[in-house]
Amino acid sequence: SQALPVRSIRLPKNEAEQLGATSFFREKYGDEVNIYYIGSDEGKVKEAYSKEFCGGPHVENTSAIGSIELYKVEKIGAQSVRIYAR
């Protein structure tokens, strides 16, 4: 497993969407949003593994996550699924 830093930037919401950042609760975000992304290079949000609208990270580095087990996948919309992990 890699130990990748979790970084953040603050952007206008439309710019964050153009970068491919995802959100699950669009109505909860204002005109400016925090984007948390996982990647090895600071400032390279476009190439990041993951980028999401978020109020704050749960970890500072992916090494803190360890192994996970996916135990359930639930369809919650036409193009959305909820993944359960432990």
HTML snippet that shows the backbone in 3Dmol.js (N, CA, C, O; Angstrom):
<script src="https://3Dmol.org/build/3Dmol-min.js"></script>
<div id="view" style="width:600px;height:400px;position:relative"></div>
<script>
const pdb = `
ATOM      1  N   SER A   1       0.833  -1.189   0.000  1.00  0.00           N
ATOM      2  CA  SER A   1       0.000   0.000   0.000  1.00  0.00           C
ATOM      3  C   SER A   1       0.879   1.256   0.000  1.00  0.00           C
ATOM      4  O   SER A   1       1.999   1.256   0.512  1.00  0.00           O
ATOM      5  N   GLN A   2       0.348   2.293  -0.575  1.00  0.00           N
ATOM      6  CA  GLN A   2       1.072   3.558  -0.625  1.00  0.00           C
ATOM      7  C   GLN A   2       0.685   4.418   0.559  1.00  0.00           C
ATOM      8  O   GLN A   2      -0.402   4.276   1.120  1.00  0.00           O
ATOM      9  N   ALA A   3       1.581   5.308   0.931  1.00  0.00           N
ATOM     10  CA  ALA A   3       1.304   6.286   1.978  1.00  0.00           C
ATOM     11  C   ALA A   3       1.207   7.640   1.286  1.00  0.00           C
ATOM     12  O   ALA A   3       2.210   8.333   1.113  1.00  0.00           O
ATOM     13  N   LEU A   4       0.000   8.007   0.895  1.00  0.00           N
ATOM     14  CA  LEU A   4      -0.214   9.245   0.162  1.00  0.00           C
ATOM     15  C   LEU A   4      -0.844  10.297   1.059  1.00  0.00           C
ATOM     16  O   LEU A   4      -1.741   9.976   1.838  1.00  0.00           O
ATOM     17  N   PRO A   5      -0.397  11.545   0.971  1.00  0.00           N
ATOM     18  CA  PRO A   5      -0.982  12.600   1.782  1.00  0.00           C
ATOM     19  C   PRO A   5      -2.385  12.967   1.307  1.00  0.00           C
ATOM     20  O   PRO A   5      -2.701  12.865   0.122  1.00  0.00           O
ATOM     21  N   VAL A   6      -3.209  13.391   2.244  1.00  0.00           N
ATOM     22  CA  VAL A   6      -4.527  13.924   1.940  1.00  0.00           C
ATOM     23  C   VAL A   6      -4.396  15.441   2.045  1.00  0.00           C
ATOM     24  O   VAL A   6      -4.069  15.967   3.108  1.00  0.00           O
ATOM     25  N   ARG A   7      -4.649  16.135   0.950  1.00  0.00           N
ATOM     26  CA  ARG A   7      -4.450  17.586   0.885  1.00  0.00           C
ATOM     27  C   ARG A   7      -5.777  18.289   0.624  1.00  0.00           C
ATOM     28  O   ARG A   7      -6.765  17.656   0.254  1.00  0.00           O
ATOM     29  N   SER A   8      -5.786  19.600   0.822  1.00  0.00           N
ATOM     30  CA  SER A   8      -7.016  20.345   0.566  1.00  0.00           C
ATOM     31  C   SER A   8      -6.718  21.683  -0.100  1.00  0.00           C
ATOM     32  O   SER A   8      -5.641  22.260   0.049  1.00  0.00           O
ATOM     33  N   ILE A   9      -7.716  22.146  -0.837  1.00  0.00           N
ATOM     34  CA  ILE A   9      -7.694  23.492  -1.413  1.00  0.00           C
ATOM     35  C   ILE A   9      -9.112  24.040  -1.343  1.00  0.00           C
ATOM     36  O   ILE A   9     -10.076  23.281  -1.243  1.00  0.00           O
ATOM     37  N   ARG A  10      -9.230  25.344  -1.396  1.00  0.00           N
ATOM     38  CA  ARG A  10     -10.535  26.001  -1.419  1.00  0.00           C
ATOM     39  C   ARG A  10     -10.701  26.629  -2.793  1.00  0.00           C
ATOM     40  O   ARG A  10      -9.830  27.371  -3.248  1.00  0.00           O
ATOM     41  N   LEU A  11     -11.815  26.336  -3.456  1.00  0.00           N
ATOM     42  CA  LEU A  11     -12.065  26.785  -4.820  1.00  0.00           C
ATOM     43  C   LEU A  11     -13.508  27.244  -4.991  1.00  0.00           C
ATOM     44  O   LEU A  11     -14.378  26.872  -4.204  1.00  0.00           O
ATOM     45  N   PRO A  12     -13.764  28.055  -6.023  1.00  0.00           N
ATOM     46  CA  PRO A  12     -15.161  28.295  -6.385  1.00  0.00           C
ATOM     47  C   PRO A  12     -15.803  26.956  -6.775  1.00  0.00           C
ATOM     48  O   PRO A  12     -15.157  26.116  -7.402  1.00  0.00           O
ATOM     49  N   LYS A  13     -17.049  26.763  -6.411  1.00  0.00           N
ATOM     50  CA  LYS A  13     -17.729  25.487  -6.617  1.00  0.00           C
ATOM     51  C   LYS A  13     -17.691  25.051  -8.086  1.00  0.00           C
ATOM     52  O   LYS A  13     -17.451  23.877  -8.366  1.00  0.00           O
ATOM     53  N   ASN A  14     -17.923  25.969  -9.024  1.00  0.00           N
ATOM     54  CA  ASN A  14     -17.932  25.582 -10.437  1.00  0.00           C
ATOM     55  C   ASN A  14     -16.554  25.124 -10.915  1.00  0.00           C
ATOM     56  O   ASN A  14     -16.461  24.226 -11.753  1.00  0.00           O
ATOM     57  N   GLU A  15     -15.488  25.724 -10.397  1.00  0.00           N
ATOM     58  CA  GLU A  15     -14.129  25.303 -10.751  1.00  0.00           C
ATOM     59  C   GLU A  15     -13.837  23.905 -10.201  1.00  0.00           C
ATOM     60  O   GLU A  15     -13.214  23.083 -10.874  1.00  0.00           O
ATOM     61  N   ALA A  16     -14.286  23.647  -8.986  1.00  0.00           N
ATOM     62  CA  ALA A  16     -14.107  22.327  -8.381  1.00  0.00           C
ATOM     63  C   ALA A  16     -14.826  21.260  -9.203  1.00  0.00           C
ATOM     64  O   ALA A  16     -14.286  20.174  -9.415  1.00  0.00           O
ATOM     65  N   GLU A  17     -16.029  21.557  -9.662  1.00  0.00           N
ATOM     66  CA  GLU A  17     -16.775  20.611 -10.487  1.00  0.00           C
ATOM     67  C   GLU A  17     -16.062  20.355 -11.812  1.00  0.00           C
ATOM     68  O   GLU A  17     -16.044  19.224 -12.299  1.00  0.00           O
ATOM     69  N   GLN A  18     -15.476  21.398 -12.397  1.00  0.00           N
ATOM     70  CA  GLN A  18     -14.748  21.251 -13.664  1.00  0.00           C
ATOM     71  C   GLN A  18     -13.508  20.377 -13.494  1.00  0.00           C
ATOM     72  O   GLN A  18     -13.099  19.700 -14.438  1.00  0.00           O
ATOM     73  N   LEU A  19     -12.905  20.380 -12.306  1.00  0.00           N
ATOM     74  CA  LEU A  19     -11.755  19.525 -12.023  1.00  0.00           C
ATOM     75  C   LEU A  19     -12.149  18.066 -11.803  1.00  0.00           C
ATOM     76  O   LEU A  19     -11.293  17.185 -11.730  1.00  0.00           O
ATOM     77  N   GLY A  20     -13.449  17.825 -11.699  1.00  0.00           N
ATOM     78  CA  GLY A  20     -13.922  16.463 -11.492  1.00  0.00           C
ATOM     79  C   GLY A  20     -14.168  16.103 -10.048  1.00  0.00           C
ATOM     80  O   GLY A  20     -14.369  14.928  -9.738  1.00  0.00           O
ATOM     81  N   ALA A  21     -14.160  17.082  -9.145  1.00  0.00           N
ATOM     82  CA  ALA A  21     -14.445  16.802  -7.739  1.00  0.00           C
ATOM     83  C   ALA A  21     -15.892  16.347  -7.607  1.00  0.00           C
ATOM     84  O   ALA A  21     -16.785  16.879  -8.267  1.00  0.00           O
ATOM     85  N   THR A  22     -16.108  15.377  -6.763  1.00  0.00           N
ATOM     86  CA  THR A  22     -17.451  14.840  -6.582  1.00  0.00           C
ATOM     87  C   THR A  22     -18.045  15.297  -5.264  1.00  0.00           C
ATOM     88  O   THR A  22     -17.333  15.599  -4.306  1.00  0.00           O
ATOM     89  N   SER A  23     -19.368  15.339  -5.241  1.00  0.00           N
ATOM     90  CA  SER A  23     -20.073  15.652  -4.003  1.00  0.00           C
ATOM     91  C   SER A  23     -21.353  14.834  -3.976  1.00  0.00           C
ATOM     92  O   SER A  23     -21.914  14.503  -5.020  1.00  0.00           O
ATOM     93  N   PHE A  24     -21.800  14.519  -2.797  1.00  0.00           N
ATOM     94  CA  PHE A  24     -23.019  13.739  -2.657  1.00  0.00           C
ATOM     95  C   PHE A  24     -24.157  14.575  -2.086  1.00  0.00           C
ATOM     96  O   PHE A  24     -25.307  14.134  -2.062  1.00  0.00           O
ATOM     97  N   PHE A  25     -23.839  15.771  -1.629  1.00  0.00           N
ATOM     98  CA  PHE A  25     -24.844  16.627  -1.011  1.00  0.00           C
ATOM     99  C   PHE A  25     -24.723  18.039  -1.572  1.00  0.00           C
ATOM    100  O   PHE A  25     -24.497  18.982  -0.813  1.00  0.00           O
ATOM    101  N   ARG A  26     -24.870  18.203  -2.890  1.00  0.00           N
ATOM    102  CA  ARG A  26     -24.644  19.488  -3.576  1.00  0.00           C
ATOM    103  C   ARG A  26     -25.354  20.669  -2.906  1.00  0.00           C
ATOM    104  O   ARG A  26     -24.809  21.770  -2.833  1.00  0.00           O
ATOM    105  N   GLU A  27     -26.553  20.429  -2.426  1.00  0.00           N
ATOM    106  CA  GLU A  27     -27.317  21.539  -1.845  1.00  0.00           C
ATOM    107  C   GLU A  27     -26.692  22.077  -0.560  1.00  0.00           C
ATOM    108  O   GLU A  27     -27.064  23.164  -0.118  1.00  0.00           O
ATOM    109  N   LYS A  28     -25.763  21.359   0.047  1.00  0.00           N
ATOM    110  CA  LYS A  28     -25.154  21.788   1.303  1.00  0.00           C
ATOM    111  C   LYS A  28     -23.918  22.656   1.109  1.00  0.00           C
ATOM    112  O   LYS A  28     -23.330  23.106   2.092  1.00  0.00           O
ATOM    113  N   TYR A  29     -23.507  22.903  -0.133  1.00  0.00           N
ATOM    114  CA  TYR A  29     -22.278  23.639  -0.382  1.00  0.00           C
ATOM    115  C   TYR A  29     -22.568  25.017  -0.951  1.00  0.00           C
ATOM    116  O   TYR A  29     -23.478  25.199  -1.760  1.00  0.00           O
ATOM    117  N   GLY A  30     -21.761  25.994  -0.504  1.00  0.00           N
ATOM    118  CA  GLY A  30     -21.913  27.364  -0.979  1.00  0.00           C
ATOM    119  C   GLY A  30     -21.161  27.599  -2.272  1.00  0.00           C
ATOM    120  O   GLY A  30     -20.829  26.653  -2.986  1.00  0.00           O
ATOM    121  N   ASP A  31     -20.893  28.860  -2.572  1.00  0.00           N
ATOM    122  CA  ASP A  31     -20.210  29.222  -3.809  1.00  0.00           C
ATOM    123  C   ASP A  31     -18.740  28.822  -3.791  1.00  0.00           C
ATOM    124  O   ASP A  31     -18.153  28.583  -4.847  1.00  0.00           O
ATOM    125  N   GLU A  32     -18.135  28.745  -2.603  1.00  0.00           N
ATOM    126  CA  GLU A  32     -16.755  28.282  -2.458  1.00  0.00           C
ATOM    127  C   GLU A  32     -16.777  26.993  -1.650  1.00  0.00           C
ATOM    128  O   GLU A  32     -17.543  26.853  -0.697  1.00  0.00           O
ATOM    129  N   VAL A  33     -15.926  26.056  -2.044  1.00  0.00           N
ATOM    130  CA  VAL A  33     -15.936  24.745  -1.397  1.00  0.00           C
ATOM    131  C   VAL A  33     -14.523  24.298  -1.059  1.00  0.00           C
ATOM    132  O   VAL A  33     -13.553  24.720  -1.689  1.00  0.00           O
ATOM    133  N   ASN A  34     -14.425  23.442  -0.058  1.00  0.00           N
ATOM    134  CA  ASN A  34     -13.160  22.770   0.251  1.00  0.00           C
ATOM    135  C   ASN A  34     -13.131  21.474  -0.544  1.00  0.00           C
ATOM    136  O   ASN A  34     -14.097  20.710  -0.548  1.00  0.00           O
ATOM    137  N   ILE A  35     -12.019  21.240  -1.211  1.00  0.00           N
ATOM    138  CA  ILE A  35     -11.814  19.993  -1.935  1.00  0.00           C
ATOM    139  C   ILE A  35     -10.671  19.265  -1.241  1.00  0.00           C
ATOM    140  O   ILE A  35      -9.584  19.816  -1.069  1.00  0.00           O
ATOM    141  N   TYR A  36     -10.926  18.028  -0.845  1.00  0.00           N
ATOM    142  CA  TYR A  36      -9.875  17.179  -0.286  1.00  0.00           C
ATOM    143  C   TYR A  36      -9.510  16.169  -1.355  1.00  0.00           C
ATOM    144  O   TYR A  36     -10.379  15.540  -1.958  1.00  0.00           O
ATOM    145  N   TYR A  37      -8.218  16.021  -1.581  1.00  0.00           N
ATOM    146  CA  TYR A  37      -7.773  15.118  -2.630  1.00  0.00           C
ATOM    147  C   TYR A  37      -6.608  14.270  -2.161  1.00  0.00           C
ATOM    148  O   TYR A  37      -5.829  14.669  -1.295  1.00  0.00           O
ATOM    149  N   ILE A  38      -6.508  13.085  -2.756  1.00  0.00           N
ATOM    150  CA  ILE A  38      -5.436  12.152  -2.427  1.00  0.00           C
ATOM    151  C   ILE A  38      -4.502  12.085  -3.613  1.00  0.00           C
ATOM    152  O   ILE A  38      -4.904  11.728  -4.721  1.00  0.00           O
ATOM    153  N   GLY A  39      -3.267  12.428  -3.372  1.00  0.00           N
ATOM    154  CA  GLY A  39      -2.270  12.402  -4.427  1.00  0.00           C
ATOM    155  C   GLY A  39      -0.915  12.756  -3.860  1.00  0.00           C
ATOM    156  O   GLY A  39      -0.811  13.341  -2.781  1.00  0.00           O
ATOM    157  N   SER A  40       0.108  12.402  -4.586  1.00  0.00           N
ATOM    158  CA  SER A  40       1.453  12.610  -4.063  1.00  0.00           C
ATOM    159  C   SER A  40       2.001  14.003  -4.316  1.00  0.00           C
ATOM    160  O   SER A  40       2.931  14.426  -3.629  1.00  0.00           O
ATOM    161  N   ASP A  41       1.455  14.722  -5.275  1.00  0.00           N
ATOM    162  CA  ASP A  41       1.989  16.038  -5.623  1.00  0.00           C
ATOM    163  C   ASP A  41       1.055  17.163  -5.201  1.00  0.00           C
ATOM    164  O   ASP A  41      -0.090  17.233  -5.647  1.00  0.00           O
ATOM    165  N   GLU A  42       1.551  18.036  -4.345  1.00  0.00           N
ATOM    166  CA  GLU A  42       0.759  19.170  -3.889  1.00  0.00           C
ATOM    167  C   GLU A  42       0.412  20.062  -5.063  1.00  0.00           C
ATOM    168  O   GLU A  42       1.267  20.356  -5.899  1.00  0.00           O
ATOM    169  N   GLY A  43      -0.823  20.490  -5.130  1.00  0.00           N
ATOM    170  CA  GLY A  43      -1.259  21.400  -6.177  1.00  0.00           C
ATOM    171  C   GLY A  43      -1.680  20.724  -7.466  1.00  0.00           C
ATOM    172  O   GLY A  43      -2.158  21.401  -8.376  1.00  0.00           O
ATOM    173  N   LYS A  44      -1.521  19.416  -7.577  1.00  0.00           N
ATOM    174  CA  LYS A  44      -1.901  18.706  -8.798  1.00  0.00           C
ATOM    175  C   LYS A  44      -3.249  18.010  -8.597  1.00  0.00           C
ATOM    176  O   LYS A  44      -3.351  16.785  -8.669  1.00  0.00           O
ATOM    177  N   VAL A  45      -4.262  18.809  -8.348  1.00  0.00           N
ATOM    178  CA  VAL A  45      -5.586  18.276  -8.066  1.00  0.00           C
ATOM    179  C   VAL A  45      -6.140  17.515  -9.265  1.00  0.00           C
ATOM    180  O   VAL A  45      -6.787  16.481  -9.102  1.00  0.00           O
ATOM    181  N   LYS A  46      -5.889  18.020 -10.454  1.00  0.00           N
ATOM    182  CA  LYS A  46      -6.441  17.400 -11.660  1.00  0.00           C
ATOM    183  C   LYS A  46      -6.016  15.937 -11.794  1.00  0.00           C
ATOM    184  O   LYS A  46      -6.795  15.109 -12.267  1.00  0.00           O
ATOM    185  N   GLU A  47      -4.779  15.608 -11.379  1.00  0.00           N
ATOM    186  CA  GLU A  47      -4.258  14.253 -11.500  1.00  0.00           C
ATOM    187  C   GLU A  47      -4.481  13.403 -10.251  1.00  0.00           C
ATOM    188  O   GLU A  47      -4.036  12.256 -10.203  1.00  0.00           O
ATOM    189  N   ALA A  48      -5.159  13.940  -9.248  1.00  0.00           N
ATOM    190  CA  ALA A  48      -5.336  13.245  -7.970  1.00  0.00           C
ATOM    191  C   ALA A  48      -6.136  11.952  -8.135  1.00  0.00           C
ATOM    192  O   ALA A  48      -6.983  11.844  -9.022  1.00  0.00           O
ATOM    193  N   TYR A  49      -5.856  10.970  -7.268  1.00  0.00           N
ATOM    194  CA  TYR A  49      -6.603   9.713  -7.263  1.00  0.00           C
ATOM    195  C   TYR A  49      -8.061   9.937  -6.916  1.00  0.00           C
ATOM    196  O   TYR A  49      -8.951   9.336  -7.518  1.00  0.00           O
ATOM    197  N   SER A  50      -8.298  10.786  -5.965  1.00  0.00           N
ATOM    198  CA  SER A  50      -9.642  11.044  -5.472  1.00  0.00           C
ATOM    199  C   SER A  50      -9.748  12.521  -5.149  1.00  0.00           C
ATOM    200  O   SER A  50      -8.802  13.105  -4.621  1.00  0.00           O
ATOM    201  N   LYS A  51     -10.873  13.134  -5.454  1.00  0.00           N
ATOM    202  CA  LYS A  51     -11.107  14.531  -5.080  1.00  0.00           C
ATOM    203  C   LYS A  51     -12.587  14.710  -4.794  1.00  0.00           C
ATOM    204  O   LYS A  51     -13.442  14.385  -5.617  1.00  0.00           O
ATOM    205  N   GLU A  52     -12.868  15.231  -3.614  1.00  0.00           N
ATOM    206  CA  GLU A  52     -14.246  15.342  -3.171  1.00  0.00           C
ATOM    207  C   GLU A  52     -14.494  16.629  -2.404  1.00  0.00           C
ATOM    208  O   GLU A  52     -13.613  17.146  -1.716  1.00  0.00           O
ATOM    209  N   PHE A  53     -15.708  17.130  -2.537  1.00  0.00           N
ATOM    210  CA  PHE A  53     -16.169  18.234  -1.700  1.00  0.00           C
ATOM    211  C   PHE A  53     -16.234  17.659  -0.288  1.00  0.00           C
ATOM    212  O   PHE A  53     -16.704  16.538  -0.100  1.00  0.00           O
ATOM    213  N   CYS A  54     -15.772  18.408   0.696  1.00  0.00           N
ATOM    214  CA  CYS A  54     -15.799  17.863   2.052  1.00  0.00           C
ATOM    215  C   CYS A  54     -15.582  18.968   3.075  1.00  0.00           C
ATOM    216  O   CYS A  54     -14.925  19.969   2.790  1.00  0.00           O
ATOM    217  N   GLY A  55     -16.132  18.783   4.255  1.00  0.00           N
ATOM    218  CA  GLY A  55     -15.928  19.728   5.336  1.00  0.00           C
ATOM    219  C   GLY A  55     -14.627  19.496   6.082  1.00  0.00           C
ATOM    220  O   GLY A  55     -14.163  20.379   6.804  1.00  0.00           O
ATOM    221  N   GLY A  56     -14.033  18.328   5.921  1.00  0.00           N
ATOM    222  CA  GLY A  56     -12.775  18.034   6.595  1.00  0.00           C
ATOM    223  C   GLY A  56     -12.370  16.596   6.389  1.00  0.00           C
ATOM    224  O   GLY A  56     -13.226  15.728   6.223  1.00  0.00           O
ATOM    225  N   PRO A  57     -11.079  16.329   6.399  1.00  0.00           N
ATOM    226  CA  PRO A  57     -10.632  14.953   6.160  1.00  0.00           C
ATOM    227  C   PRO A  57     -10.750  14.110   7.425  1.00  0.00           C
ATOM    228  O   PRO A  57     -10.775  14.626   8.542  1.00  0.00           O
ATOM    229  N   HIS A  58     -10.819  12.834   7.220  1.00  0.00           N
ATOM    230  CA  HIS A  58     -10.855  11.912   8.349  1.00  0.00           C
ATOM    231  C   HIS A  58      -9.465  11.364   8.647  1.00  0.00           C
ATOM    232  O   HIS A  58      -9.221  10.856   9.742  1.00  0.00           O
ATOM    233  N   VAL A  59      -8.550  11.462   7.680  1.00  0.00           N
ATOM    234  CA  VAL A  59      -7.163  11.043   7.861  1.00  0.00           C
ATOM    235  C   VAL A  59      -6.247  12.058   7.178  1.00  0.00           C
ATOM    236  O   VAL A  59      -6.679  12.775   6.275  1.00  0.00           O
ATOM    237  N   GLU A  60      -4.998  12.119   7.602  1.00  0.00           N
ATOM    238  CA  GLU A  60      -4.028  13.018   6.983  1.00  0.00           C
ATOM    239  C   GLU A  60      -3.173  12.304   5.950  1.00  0.00           C
ATOM    240  O   GLU A  60      -2.513  12.946   5.133  1.00  0.00           O
ATOM    241  N   ASN A  61      -3.182  10.963   5.985  1.00  0.00           N
ATOM    242  CA  ASN A  61      -2.368  10.184   5.069  1.00  0.00           C
ATOM    243  C   ASN A  61      -3.053   8.842   4.878  1.00  0.00           C
ATOM    244  O   ASN A  61      -3.624   8.298   5.822  1.00  0.00           O
ATOM    245  N   THR A  62      -3.002   8.304   3.666  1.00  0.00           N
ATOM    246  CA  THR A  62      -3.671   7.033   3.408  1.00  0.00           C
ATOM    247  C   THR A  62      -3.098   5.874   4.214  1.00  0.00           C
ATOM    248  O   THR A  62      -3.760   4.848   4.373  1.00  0.00           O
ATOM    249  N   SER A  63      -1.882   6.022   4.723  1.00  0.00           N
ATOM    250  CA  SER A  63      -1.289   4.951   5.534  1.00  0.00           C
ATOM    251  C   SER A  63      -2.069   4.738   6.834  1.00  0.00           C
ATOM    252  O   SER A  63      -1.963   3.674   7.445  1.00  0.00           O
ATOM    253  N   ALA A  64      -2.849   5.733   7.264  1.00  0.00           N
ATOM    254  CA  ALA A  64      -3.639   5.611   8.485  1.00  0.00           C
ATOM    255  C   ALA A  64      -4.884   4.749   8.283  1.00  0.00           C
ATOM    256  O   ALA A  64      -5.528   4.357   9.256  1.00  0.00           O
ATOM    257  N   ILE A  65      -5.222   4.455   7.051  1.00  0.00           N
ATOM    258  CA  ILE A  65      -6.442   3.703   6.770  1.00  0.00           C
ATOM    259  C   ILE A  65      -6.242   2.213   6.982  1.00  0.00           C
ATOM    260  O   ILE A  65      -7.092   1.554   7.580  1.00  0.00           O
ATOM    261  N   GLY A  66      -5.147   1.679   6.507  1.00  0.00           N
ATOM    262  CA  GLY A  66      -4.911   0.241   6.633  1.00  0.00           C
ATOM    263  C   GLY A  66      -5.783  -0.538   5.677  1.00  0.00           C
ATOM    264  O   GLY A  66      -6.273   0.011   4.690  1.00  0.00           O
ATOM    265  N   SER A  67      -5.980  -1.807   5.961  1.00  0.00           N
ATOM    266  CA  SER A  67      -6.782  -2.683   5.102  1.00  0.00           C
ATOM    267  C   SER A  67      -8.258  -2.517   5.406  1.00  0.00           C
ATOM    268  O   SER A  67      -8.646  -2.293   6.553  1.00  0.00           O
ATOM    269  N   ILE A  68      -9.075  -2.626   4.376  1.00  0.00           N
ATOM    270  CA  ILE A  68     -10.521  -2.588   4.560  1.00  0.00           C
ATOM    271  C   ILE A  68     -11.146  -3.766   3.826  1.00  0.00           C
ATOM    272  O   ILE A  68     -10.560  -4.319   2.895  1.00  0.00           O
ATOM    273  N   GLU A  69     -12.326  -4.134   4.254  1.00  0.00           N
ATOM    274  CA  GLU A  69     -13.082  -5.194   3.607  1.00  0.00           C
ATOM    275  C   GLU A  69     -14.398  -4.603   3.133  1.00  0.00           C
ATOM    276  O   GLU A  69     -15.146  -4.033   3.928  1.00  0.00           O
ATOM    277  N   LEU A  70     -14.689  -4.732   1.839  1.00  0.00           N
ATOM    278  CA  LEU A  70     -15.989  -4.322   1.318  1.00  0.00           C
ATOM    279  C   LEU A  70     -16.949  -5.477   1.562  1.00  0.00           C
ATOM    280  O   LEU A  70     -16.699  -6.599   1.121  1.00  0.00           O
ATOM    281  N   TYR A  71     -18.048  -5.206   2.264  1.00  0.00           N
ATOM    282  CA  TYR A  71     -18.947  -6.293   2.583  1.00  0.00           C
ATOM    283  C   TYR A  71     -20.353  -6.138   2.024  1.00  0.00           C
ATOM    284  O   TYR A  71     -21.170  -7.053   2.127  1.00  0.00           O
ATOM    285  N   LYS A  72     -20.641  -4.968   1.426  1.00  0.00           N
ATOM    286  CA  LYS A  72     -21.967  -4.786   0.859  1.00  0.00           C
ATOM    287  C   LYS A  72     -21.931  -3.639  -0.145  1.00  0.00           C
ATOM    288  O   LYS A  72     -21.276  -2.623   0.087  1.00  0.00           O
ATOM    289  N   VAL A  73     -22.638  -3.807  -1.259  1.00  0.00           N
ATOM    290  CA  VAL A  73     -22.810  -2.748  -2.252  1.00  0.00           C
ATOM    291  C   VAL A  73     -24.307  -2.609  -2.474  1.00  0.00           C
ATOM    292  O   VAL A  73     -24.998  -3.585  -2.765  1.00  0.00           O
ATOM    293  N   GLU A  74     -24.800  -1.382  -2.333  1.00  0.00           N
ATOM    294  CA  GLU A  74     -26.240  -1.134  -2.413  1.00  0.00           C
ATOM    295  C   GLU A  74     -26.521  -0.069  -3.467  1.00  0.00           C
ATOM    296  O   GLU A  74     -25.941   1.014  -3.405  1.00  0.00           O
ATOM    297  N   LYS A  75     -27.382  -0.345  -4.418  1.00  0.00           N
ATOM    298  CA  LYS A  75     -27.744   0.629  -5.438  1.00  0.00           C
ATOM    299  C   LYS A  75     -28.662   1.673  -4.794  1.00  0.00           C
ATOM    300  O   LYS A  75     -29.675   1.325  -4.188  1.00  0.00           O
ATOM    301  N   ILE A  76     -28.297   2.964  -4.931  1.00  0.00           N
ATOM    302  CA  ILE A  76     -29.093   4.025  -4.306  1.00  0.00           C
ATOM    303  C   ILE A  76     -29.618   5.029  -5.327  1.00  0.00           C
ATOM    304  O   ILE A  76     -30.236   6.025  -4.952  1.00  0.00           O
ATOM    305  N   GLY A  77     -29.383   4.783  -6.589  1.00  0.00           N
ATOM    306  CA  GLY A  77     -29.869   5.668  -7.641  1.00  0.00           C
ATOM    307  C   GLY A  77     -29.521   5.089  -8.991  1.00  0.00           C
ATOM    308  O   GLY A  77     -28.912   4.023  -9.089  1.00  0.00           O
ATOM    309  N   ALA A  78     -29.916   5.809 -10.040  1.00  0.00           N
ATOM    310  CA  ALA A  78     -29.678   5.325 -11.396  1.00  0.00           C
ATOM    311  C   ALA A  78     -28.198   5.077 -11.667  1.00  0.00           C
ATOM    312  O   ALA A  78     -27.845   4.109 -12.341  1.00  0.00           O
ATOM    313  N   GLN A  79     -27.326   5.950 -11.143  1.00  0.00           N
ATOM    314  CA  GLN A  79     -25.882   5.816 -11.392  1.00  0.00           C
ATOM    315  C   GLN A  79     -25.065   5.882 -10.112  1.00  0.00           C
ATOM    316  O   GLN A  79     -23.885   6.232 -10.144  1.00  0.00           O
ATOM    317  N   SER A  80     -25.684   5.550  -8.987  1.00  0.00           N
ATOM    318  CA  SER A  80     -24.995   5.666  -7.709  1.00  0.00           C
ATOM    319  C   SER A  80     -25.112   4.382  -6.899  1.00  0.00           C
ATOM    320  O   SER A  80     -26.135   3.698  -6.932  1.00  0.00           O
ATOM    321  N   VAL A  81     -24.058   4.073  -6.182  1.00  0.00           N
ATOM    322  CA  VAL A  81     -24.072   2.952  -5.255  1.00  0.00           C
ATOM    323  C   VAL A  81     -23.480   3.405  -3.923  1.00  0.00           C
ATOM    324  O   VAL A  81     -22.677   4.336  -3.868  1.00  0.00           O
ATOM    325  N   ARG A  82     -23.886   2.741  -2.871  1.00  0.00           N
ATOM    326  CA  ARG A  82     -23.311   2.968  -1.549  1.00  0.00           C
ATOM    327  C   ARG A  82     -22.494   1.714  -1.237  1.00  0.00           C
ATOM    328  O   ARG A  82     -22.985   0.591  -1.348  1.00  0.00           O
ATOM    329  N   ILE A  83     -21.243   1.932  -0.846  1.00  0.00           N
ATOM    330  CA  ILE A  83     -20.358   0.825  -0.539  1.00  0.00           C
ATOM    331  C   ILE A  83     -20.123   0.789   0.959  1.00  0.00           C
ATOM    332  O   ILE A  83     -19.775   1.803   1.564  1.00  0.00           O
ATOM    333  N   TYR A  84     -20.311  -0.371   1.552  1.00  0.00           N
ATOM    334  CA  TYR A  84     -20.091  -0.560   2.990  1.00  0.00           C
ATOM    335  C   TYR A  84     -18.751  -1.249   3.178  1.00  0.00           C
ATOM    336  O   TYR A  84     -18.466  -2.253   2.525  1.00  0.00           O
ATOM    337  N   ALA A  85     -17.941  -0.718   4.059  1.00  0.00           N
ATOM    338  CA  ALA A  85     -16.612  -1.280   4.327  1.00  0.00           C
ATOM    339  C   ALA A  85     -16.357  -1.309   5.822  1.00  0.00           C
ATOM    340  O   ALA A  85     -16.953  -0.553   6.590  1.00  0.00           O
ATOM    341  N   ARG A  86     -15.458  -2.195   6.216  1.00  0.00           N
ATOM    342  CA  ARG A  86     -15.048  -2.247   7.622  1.00  0.00           C
ATOM    343  C   ARG A  86     -13.585  -2.566   7.701  1.00  0.00           C
ATOM    344  O   ARG A  86     -13.032  -2.657   8.797  1.00  0.00           O
TER     345      ARG A  86
END
`;
const viewer = $3Dmol.createViewer("view");
viewer.addModel(pdb, "pdb");
viewer.setStyle({}, {cartoon: {color: "spectrum"}});
viewer.zoomTo();
viewer.render();
</script>
